[in-house]
Amino acid sequence: MAEIDRQSLVGEVYMTSLLRAQLRLAVIVLVALTVTVGALPLVFLQFPGLNDILVLGMPLPWVMLAFGIYPVLVVLGWLYVRAAERNEQAFADVVERS
């Protein structure tokens, strides 16, 4: 931890590696979000008959957008926080060992 406090070259390398790991994780989650949520309009265009299926009195695409997206967002958020904490713990372990 002293390497980071003194802002030495080693501390800078440690911080850069943590920032890269966190950025990589954020990009992975963003891509997963884009693929899962962004694919829905394509599915709706590909299968126009989905509008005819009613669930709770609403067309299926509306139900998917209203209720299906939120569990995906919660799971992605939960996975992101777990992975980010794991990155930070690994960083702390490396810094304490040096």
N, C-alpha and C positions, 0 to 999 in steps of 0.2 A: 504494500500500500504506500510505502514511502516513495517508491519510484514514481507513482502517480502524483503524490503531493508535491514532490520536487520538480515535477514536469520535466523529467529526464526523457531521453530518447526511448528507453525501455518502456517507461510509462506511456509514452505516446503510441508505441507499437501495441501495447495492451489495449488502450482505449480504441485505437483504430480497428483492431480485430473485433472488439465487442460491437462497435458501431456497424461494421460490415455484417456481422452475424445477425444483428437485429434488423438491418435493412434487408438482408436476404430473406429473413423470416416474413417481414412485412410484404415483400413482393410476392412471395409464395401464397400468402393468405389473400392478397389482392387478386392474384390470378385465379385462385380457387373461387373467390366470390364472383368474379367476372364470368367464369365458366358456368357456375351454377345458376346465378341469378340472370346473367345475360343470355343464357340459352333459352330461358322461358319464352320470350317473345318469338324466337325462332320456332320453338315447338308449337306455339299457338298459330303461327303462320303456316307451318307444315301440315297441321291437322286442324283445319277449320271446323270440323265436326265436333270438336271439344266444346264449342259454344252451345251446342244443343243439349249437352249433359248438364242437368241441374243437381246441385247439392245445396241443401238448406234453402232452396228457392232461388239460388244464384247460379249463373253459369260457372262451370268448372274452372275456367281460367281466372275468374275473379276470386274464387275460393282459394285457388293455389297462390295467387298474389296476396290475398288478405291474411291467410293463415299458414300457408306452406313456407313462406320466406322466413318468417321469424325464427322458427326452430333452427334453420340453416345458419342464420346470423348468430344466434346464441352459441351454437356448437363451434362455429368458426372463431368467434370471440373467445370462447373458453379455451380452445386449442391454442390460439395465439398467446393468450396470457400464460398458459402452462409452459409453452415453448420459450417464451421470452424470459420467464423466471428461471427456467433451466439454463438458458444462455448466461444469465446474470450470475447464477450460482456457479457455473463452470468457470466464469471469469473470476469470481471471487476466490475460488479454490486455487486457480493458477497464480493469482496475485499474492495470496497468502503463502504459497509454497516458495515463492521467489524471495 
